[in-house]
Amino acid sequence: MKIVHADHGITPHHMASIQFAIETEDPSGFFIMVIPIDGACPLGLKCALRGPSVGDDPIEDAYMAVRGDRKGPSRMTSLPPLEATDMVAIGTKVGEEVTLFTAYGTVGKAVAPREPWDSSMNEEERMISIAFWAIHALSDN
């Protein structure tokens, strides 16, 4: 299994839990999985998402910055990350070949949409993304 964006604090132990979940659920094609962090998966994973989806008020004090090798800017906040309760794994499975586009910690099963600059979205997805990211941001800590 390969991962495209491996910059979200996912450890080899987390990857093993993700691999187990993929083998157990056996998705086909594109998938989004929310995997609980429990006794079989190590604690300590952080959730960088801040905003109503994770129990915060809308994020008003934010700024834009490009993260890593991404092609566009992300809405960022100086609020600290939260302790993750779940992991999100987004990818594809074709036959036995699994590619994770990203995996990250989250709270309360929140799944963030792609960011508005992502050219792979259709217009409806872009409108949903714009509305979501207007009130959410990522922790810069």
C-alpha positions as CSV (number, residue, x, y, z in Angstrom):
1,M,0.0,0.0,0.0
2,K,1.4,3.4,-0.9
3,I,0.3,6.8,0.5
4,V,0.4,10.1,-1.5
5,H,0.2,12.6,1.4
6,A,2.0,11.0,4.4
7,D,2.4,14.2,6.3
8,H,-0.4,14.0,8.9
9,G,1.4,12.1,11.7
10,I,0.3,8.7,10.6
11,T,2.7,6.2,12.1
12,P,3.4,2.6,10.9
13,H,1.1,1.4,13.7
14,H,-1.7,3.6,12.3
15,M,-1.0,2.3,8.8
16,A,-1.3,-1.2,10.1
17,S,-4.8,-0.4,11.5
18,I,-5.7,1.2,8.2
19,Q,-4.5,-1.8,6.3
20,F,-6.5,-4.1,8.6
21,A,-9.6,-2.0,8.1
22,I,-9.2,-2.1,4.3
23,E,-8.7,-5.9,4.3
24,T,-11.7,-6.3,6.6
25,E,-14.1,-4.1,4.7
26,D,-12.6,-4.9,1.2
27,P,-13.7,-1.7,-0.6
28,S,-13.6,-1.6,-4.4
29,G,-12.7,1.5,-6.4
30,F,-12.7,4.9,-4.6
31,F,-13.2,4.8,-0.9
32,I,-13.5,7.0,2.2
33,M,-13.2,5.1,5.4
34,V,-13.5,6.4,9.0
35,I,-11.6,4.1,11.3
36,P,-12.1,4.3,15.1
37,I,-9.0,4.7,17.2
38,D,-9.3,2.0,19.9
39,G,-7.1,-0.4,21.9
40,A,-5.7,-1.9,18.7
41,C,-4.5,1.4,17.4
42,P,-2.1,3.7,19.2
43,L,-3.3,7.0,20.7
44,G,-1.6,10.3,20.2
45,L,-2.7,11.0,16.7
46,K,-3.7,14.6,16.3
47,C,-6.7,16.2,14.4
48,A,-5.7,19.4,12.6
49,L,-9.2,20.2,11.5
50,R,-10.9,23.0,13.5
51,G,-14.4,24.3,13.1
52,P,-18.0,23.2,13.6
53,S,-17.5,19.6,12.3
54,V,-15.2,18.9,15.3
55,G,-17.2,20.8,17.9
56,D,-15.8,24.3,17.6
57,D,-17.4,27.6,16.7
58,P,-16.9,28.7,13.1
59,I,-13.2,29.7,12.7
60,E,-13.0,33.4,12.0
61,D,-9.4,34.2,12.8
62,A,-7.6,32.4,9.9
63,Y,-5.0,33.0,7.2
64,M,-4.1,31.3,4.0
65,A,-0.8,29.3,3.5
66,V,0.5,26.6,1.2
67,R,1.2,23.3,3.0
68,G,4.0,21.1,1.8
69,D,3.9,20.3,-1.9
70,R,0.2,21.1,-2.3
71,K,-0.9,23.1,-5.4
72,G,-2.9,25.7,-3.5
73,P,-3.3,27.4,-0.1
74,S,-5.1,26.0,2.9
75,R,-7.1,28.0,5.5
76,M,-5.0,27.9,8.6
77,T,-5.5,28.8,12.3
78,S,-3.2,29.1,15.3
79,L,-5.7,27.0,17.4
80,P,-3.9,23.8,18.6
81,P,-4.8,20.4,17.1
82,L,-7.2,18.2,18.9
83,E,-6.7,14.6,20.1
84,A,-8.0,12.4,17.3
85,T,-10.8,9.8,18.1
86,D,-10.8,8.4,14.5
87,M,-8.7,8.1,11.4
88,V,-9.8,9.0,7.9
89,A,-8.4,7.0,5.0
90,I,-9.1,8.1,1.4
91,G,-7.9,6.1,-1.5
92,T,-8.6,3.6,-4.2
93,K,-8.5,-0.2,-4.3
94,V,-8.3,-1.8,-7.7
95,G,-7.8,-5.6,-7.4
96,E,-5.2,-6.0,-4.7
97,E,-3.6,-2.6,-5.4
98,V,-4.3,0.0,-2.7
99,T,-3.4,3.7,-3.1
100,L,-4.1,6.0,-0.2
101,F,-4.4,9.6,-1.3
102,T,-4.3,10.7,2.3
103,A,-4.9,9.5,5.9
104,Y,-5.4,11.8,8.8
105,G,-6.7,12.0,12.4
106,T,-10.2,13.4,13.0
107,V,-12.7,13.9,15.8
108,G,-16.3,12.6,15.7
109,K,-15.9,11.0,12.3
110,A,-15.6,14.4,10.6
111,V,-14.3,14.1,7.0
112,A,-13.0,17.3,5.4
113,P,-13.8,17.8,1.7
114,R,-11.1,18.6,-0.8
115,E,-10.0,22.2,-0.7
116,P,-11.5,24.8,-3.2
117,W,-8.4,24.9,-5.3
118,D,-8.5,21.2,-6.1
119,S,-9.1,20.9,-9.8
120,S,-10.4,17.4,-9.6
121,M,-13.8,18.5,-8.3
122,N,-17.0,19.3,-10.2
123,E,-18.8,22.5,-9.6
124,E,-21.2,21.1,-7.0
125,E,-18.3,19.6,-5.0
126,R,-16.4,23.0,-5.3
127,M,-19.4,24.8,-3.8
128,I,-19.6,22.4,-0.9
129,S,-15.9,22.8,-0.4
130,I,-16.1,26.6,-0.4
131,A,-18.9,26.6,2.2
132,F,-17.0,24.1,4.4
133,W,-13.7,25.8,4.3
134,A,-15.3,29.3,5.0
135,I,-15.9,28.2,8.6
136,H,-13.2,25.5,9.1
137,A,-9.4,25.8,9.1
138,L,-6.4,23.6,9.8
139,S,-4.2,24.0,12.9
140,D,-0.7,25.3,12.1
141,N,0.7,23.7,15.3
